[in-house]
Amino acid sequence: MIRKGFLMKVYPDKHEEYEKKHQEIWPEMVEELHNHGAKNYSIFLDKATSTLFGYVEIEDEEKWSKMATTEINQKWWAFMEPLMETNSDKSPVTIDLKEVFHMD
């Protein structure tokens, strides 16, 4: 299992809407995440800075990288674009973090 941590930014006035949309995440999105090897996926919000910290465990980097090209993921990115910092392809601006410590 590969552990991934990353940062994203939600707009300060969109915290509640961002959380609501994730509480109502589409079942087909969850299914596709599972199909691409994602498990134990969490997103945390630091309200003071509007920073999101994401954590996900994946099976394989190559399999996980293919998630971005799925139709449902592209639809989700467009759905979330008004709430957060995004790239020109509507993907969230993401900063990957290096794991420096882990304890089971």
Secondary structure, DSSP 8 states (H G I E B T S, - for coil): -EEEEEEEEB-GGGHHHHHHHHHT--HHHHHHHHHTT-EEEEEEEETTTTEEEEEEEES-HHHHHGGGGSHHHHHHHHHHGGGB-B-TTS-B--EEE-------
